[in-house]
């Protein structure tokens, strides 16, 4: 069972969750509500209820071994680091492991101790045929961190990902709408629930997550300013779409 209380940190409300894992060890996790202290006690209490209801205790990881398949090791490593990294980071890691990295290495039937730098390099070479270099760089980050933990816990003697050459980061070329295209967009969203977010994003040049994360405390009507304090991200975690601020 997960219990929770509200606490203040740097002027903001946090939900402090307490729970025991499958081994009976007690844990505590701080989750930001994104709400400043002033005038938000009731909203913070409602947010605490929501956070408690949605919080899932990670299942205990099985016994790790250097003889286990690398793909199985990745699955268990994800559960180990789940409580130590941000939800958005975990969702990103999990998505890459479940959809791309895990299936590839499972077909190769390589164990953790059998994994060599050349196997990882072959994986990158294969994936570069269908995805951008930036995507492969993200894959590399996951594999590197997973093997770093394996070395730290004496499952392997070295992190072979350190021997692999990452691809060069591809340059991002942003595309901008001209005045005519913007006007057409405004006409399309007029009268819909997207009208205001689109107008704000177009006028201030905000990203989608920044617009979705706007709250009343970000607006100073006296000075006529908007301060970006929050951003909202949509991620797939455990097969469910979740929003993270």
VOGU-3710 file (C-alpha; in Angstrom, 3 decimals, decimal comma):
1> xxxxxxxxxx> 0,000/0,000/0,000  1,231/3,502/-0,852  0,765/6,248/1,733  1,397/9,888/1,002  1,668/13,322/2,536  2,213/16,840/1,265  5,488/18,653/1,851  6,910/22,015/0,829  10,194/22,362/-1,004  11,502/25,618/-2,473
11> xxxxxxxxxx> 8,022/27,125/-2,212  6,266/24,293/-4,092  4,076/21,404/-2,955  5,434/17,878/-3,296  3,681/14,561/-2,800  5,847/12,408/-0,521  5,013/8,747/-1,125  5,989/5,949/1,264  5,802/2,272/0,370  7,468/-1,118/0,773
21> xxxxxxxxxx> 8,796/-3,109/-2,155  8,307/-6,841/-2,658  11,281/-7,544/-0,387  9,735/-5,506/2,440  12,204/-2,637/2,146  10,681/0,785/2,807  11,080/3,504/0,179  10,161/7,169/-0,046  9,593/9,073/-3,260  9,071/12,819/-3,759
31> xxxxxxxxxx> 6,853/13,807/-6,685  6,402/17,452/-7,644  2,822/18,692/-8,014  4,037/21,776/-9,860  1,889/23,914/-7,566  3,329/26,899/-5,659  2,466/27,173/-1,974  0,363/30,324/-2,057  -3,360/29,638/-2,505  -2,973/26,051/-3,732
41> xxxxxxxxxx> -3,442/23,868/-0,615  -6,726/22,334/-1,818  -5,450/21,730/-5,336  -2,288/20,165/-3,926  -4,360/17,767/-1,784  -6,324/16,709/-4,864  -3,089/16,232/-6,776  -1,730/14,069/-3,952  -4,770/11,789/-4,245  -4,235/11,475/-8,002
51> xxxxxxxxxx> -0,512/10,784/-7,685  -1,107/8,112/-5,028  -3,758/6,384/-7,130  -1,568/6,288/-10,240  1,696/5,331/-8,538  2,812/1,784/-9,272  5,330/-0,052/-7,101  8,031/-1,621/-9,237  8,121/-5,395/-9,041  11,241/-6,919/-7,542
61> xxxxxxxxxx> 13,876/-7,676/-10,110  14,915/-11,272/-10,527  18,396/-12,564/-9,907  20,768/-10,951/-12,359  23,380/-13,089/-14,046  26,008/-12,631/-16,724  24,610/-15,792/-18,343  21,163/-14,300/-18,925  20,175/-12,985/-22,341  21,172/-9,362/-22,821
71> xxxxxxxxxx> 17,553/-8,624/-23,791  16,316/-10,080/-20,478  18,956/-8,131/-18,580  17,705/-4,893/-20,163  14,159/-5,611/-18,973  15,294/-6,199/-15,400  17,695/-3,254/-15,450  14,782/-0,989/-16,380  12,903/-2,031/-13,248  15,983/-1,473/-11,106
81> xxxxxxxxxx> 16,539/2,107/-12,297  12,855/2,966/-12,504  12,657/4,531/-9,042  15,897/6,485/-9,495  15,244/8,365/-12,727  12,614/10,832/-13,846  9,366/9,353/-15,228  9,976/10,991/-18,602  13,456/9,447/-18,798  12,128/6,038/-17,778
91> xxxxxxxxxx> 9,357/6,221/-20,378  11,901/7,044/-23,072  14,243/4,217/-22,009  11,407/1,718/-21,783  10,068/2,666/-25,206  13,437/2,115/-26,870  14,122/-1,161/-25,070  10,687/-2,656/-25,742  10,323/-1,559/-29,364  13,843/-1,663/-30,782
101> xxxxxxxxxx> 16,843/-2,633/-28,661  15,339/-5,623/-26,871  13,782/-7,338/-29,925  16,991/-6,947/-31,949  19,286/-8,541/-29,378  16,742/-11,188/-28,395  16,890/-12,516/-31,955  20,675/-12,644/-31,693  20,361/-14,762/-28,500  23,404/-13,079/-26,982
111> xxxxxxxxxx> 23,975/-13,350/-23,252  25,230/-10,419/-21,217  28,744/-11,849/-20,972  28,821/-12,715/-24,696  27,982/-9,160/-25,785  30,900/-7,483/-27,548  31,505/-4,041/-29,011  31,155/-5,441/-32,533  27,643/-6,661/-31,789  26,586/-3,201/-30,669
121> xxxxxxxxxx> 28,292/-1,615/-33,678  26,423/-3,985/-35,992  23,178/-2,967/-34,290  23,910/0,712/-34,944  24,850/0,034/-38,562  21,631/-1,889/-39,131  19,439/0,765/-37,520  21,058/3,631/-39,411  19,405/2,226/-42,535  15,977/3,163/-41,185
131> xxxxxxxxxx> 16,399/5,841/-38,470  18,340/9,072/-37,996  21,764/9,234/-36,311  20,109/11,051/-33,392  17,897/8,014/-32,737  20,932/5,728/-32,687  22,654/8,116/-30,266  19,656/7,672/-27,940  19,939/3,863/-28,273  23,605/4,166/-27,384
141> xxxxxxxxxx> 22,796/6,134/-24,229  20,463/3,365/-23,010  22,898/0,542/-23,777  25,784/2,441/-22,211  23,873/3,094/-18,978  22,676/-0,516/-18,780  26,191/-1,894/-19,204  27,568/0,683/-16,778  25,311/-0,812/-14,104  26,333/-4,343/-15,110
151> xxxxxxxxxx> 29,997/-3,426/-14,636  29,263/-1,649/-11,349  27,611/-4,800/-9,987  30,435/-7,075/-11,262  28,287/-8,826/-13,855  30,791/-7,860/-16,552  34,405/-6,718/-16,356  34,058/-3,828/-18,779  31,496/-1,616/-20,485  31,917/-2,649/-24,095
161> xxxxxxxxxx> 29,687/0,219/-25,236  32,655/2,513/-24,524  34,479/0,913/-27,452  31,714/1,648/-29,946  31,747/4,654/-32,267  28,563/6,671/-32,036  27,264/8,259/-35,243  27,608/11,997/-35,620  24,579/13,966/-34,544  22,473/15,064/-37,502
171> xxxxxxxxxx> 21,707/18,766/-37,755  18,142/19,773/-36,990  16,618/21,974/-39,656  13,501/23,672/-38,285  10,628/24,479/-40,631  8,716/27,722/-40,132  5,268/28,711/-41,369  5,029/31,920/-43,360  2,298/34,531/-42,772  -0,074/32,969/-45,289
181> xxxxxxxxxx> 0,318/29,484/-43,826  -0,209/30,809/-40,296  -3,393/32,588/-41,350  -4,689/29,376/-42,876  -3,886/27,511/-39,643  -5,772/30,104/-37,603  -8,825/29,673/-39,820  -8,729/25,883/-39,471  -8,611/25,918/-35,636  -11,007/28,844/-35,180
191> xxxxxxxxxx> -13,826/27,956/-32,813  -12,168/24,717/-31,646  -10,464/23,890/-28,361  -7,141/24,219/-30,173  -7,659/27,858/-31,121  -6,228/29,446/-27,973  -3,184/27,107/-27,640  -2,325/27,614/-31,315  -2,642/31,404/-31,064  -0,454/31,533/-27,953
201> xxxxxxxxxx> 2,148/29,216/-29,483  2,264/31,212/-32,726  2,456/34,609/-31,009  5,119/33,697/-28,423  6,962/30,958/-30,323  6,301/28,318/-27,674  6,766/24,576/-28,028  3,778/22,259/-27,710  4,809/21,043/-24,244  5,312/24,626/-23,046
211> xxxxxxxxxx> 1,844/25,692/-24,169  0,224/22,654/-22,534  2,137/23,350/-19,328  1,010/26,964/-18,940  -0,676/27,783/-15,631  -2,228/30,975/-14,299  0,760/31,661/-12,062  2,913/31,965/-15,194  1,027/35,106/-16,287  1,816/38,514/-14,794
221> xxxxxxxxxx> -1,068/40,749/-15,873  0,489/43,848/-14,305  3,713/43,552/-16,289  2,150/41,880/-19,299  4,552/38,922/-19,236  4,420/35,133/-19,422  7,101/33,067/-17,680  7,587/29,471/-18,787  7,869/27,357/-15,624  6,373/24,044/-16,664
231> xxxxxxxxxx> 6,363/21,739/-19,652  4,067/18,776/-20,279  5,259/15,591/-21,960  3,161/12,686/-23,195  4,842/9,282/-22,880  4,039/5,610/-23,181  4,843/3,874/-19,876  3,885/0,230/-19,332  1,685/0,420/-22,414  -0,314/3,394/-21,138
241> xxxxx> -0,148/7,005/-22,277  0,692/9,262/-19,344  1,225/13,003/-19,032  4,209/14,305/-17,107  4,846/17,896/-16,074
//
